[in-house]
Amino acid sequence: MKIGGKYEVSVIGLRQWEKLAKELRVEPDALIERIDEMARKLPDLVNAARARAEKEGLKHAIIERLAAGLIERAGECRRRLLEKA
């Protein structure tokens, strides 16, 4: 999905989220706050889902890799969102 004209997660930052807010006609600060909140909560939710899967007998390396990747992306999103450039 394109965010503020960009597809690459590594280049989506504050400016792109503000551009998306304008395109969607929503308050930029509200959108940015919501994105930050989701990125902040995601690691705990991923870890809970991983633990639930393991408890149900689903223990596989792909689950670990997916969980680690999601948590890393959430952190990257937060770092880039909080950059002012």
C-alpha positions in Angstrom: 0.0 0.0 0.0 1.3 3.4 -0.9 1.7 5.8 2.0 2.2 9.4 1.1 3.4 8.5 -2.4 5.9 5.8 -1.2 5.8 2.0 -1.1 9.1 1.3 0.7 8.7 1.0 4.5 12.2 2.2 4.9 11.4 5.7 3.5 7.9 6.2 5.0 8.2 8.7 7.7 6.3 11.6 9.3 6.0 13.6 6.1 4.5 10.7 4.2 1.9 10.0 7.0 1.0 13.7 7.0 0.6 13.6 3.2 -1.7 10.6 3.5 -3.8 12.3 6.2 -4.3 15.3 3.8 -5.3 12.9 1.0 -7.7 11.2 3.3 -9.0 14.5 4.7 -8.3 13.5 8.3 -6.5 15.3 11.1 -2.8 14.6 10.6 -2.0 14.6 14.4 -4.8 12.1 15.0 -3.6 9.8 12.3 0.0 10.0 13.5 -1.0 9.4 17.1 -3.1 6.3 16.0 -0.2 4.9 13.8 2.2 5.4 16.7 -0.2 3.7 19.1 -0.6 0.7 16.8 3.2 0.4 16.4 3.7 0.6 20.1 1.1 -2.1 20.9 2.1 -4.5 18.1 5.0 -6.2 19.8 2.9 -7.2 22.8 0.1 -8.4 20.5 2.5 -10.4 18.4 4.1 -12.0 21.4 0.7 -12.9 22.8 -0.3 -14.5 19.5 3.0 -16.4 19.3 2.6 -17.7 22.9 -1.0 -18.7 22.2 0.1 -20.6 19.0 2.8 -22.4 20.9 0.4 -23.3 23.7 -1.9 -24.8 21.0 1.0 -26.9 19.7 2.1 -24.6 16.8 5.9 -24.3 17.2 7.6 -23.6 13.9 10.5 -21.5 12.8 8.4 -19.5 10.4 6.2 -18.3 13.3 9.3 -17.0 15.1 10.6 -15.3 11.9 7.2 -13.7 11.2 6.9 -12.5 14.8 10.4 -11.1 14.8 9.9 -9.4 11.4 6.6 -7.8 12.5 8.2 -6.5 15.8 11.1 -5.1 13.9 8.9 -3.3 11.3 6.8 -1.8 14.1 9.9 -0.4 15.7 11.2 0.9 12.4 7.8 2.5 11.8 7.9 4.3 15.2 11.5 5.5 14.6 10.7 6.9 11.2 7.4 8.4 12.4 9.2 10.3 15.2 11.8 11.7 12.8 11.1 15.3 11.9 12.7 15.1 8.4 
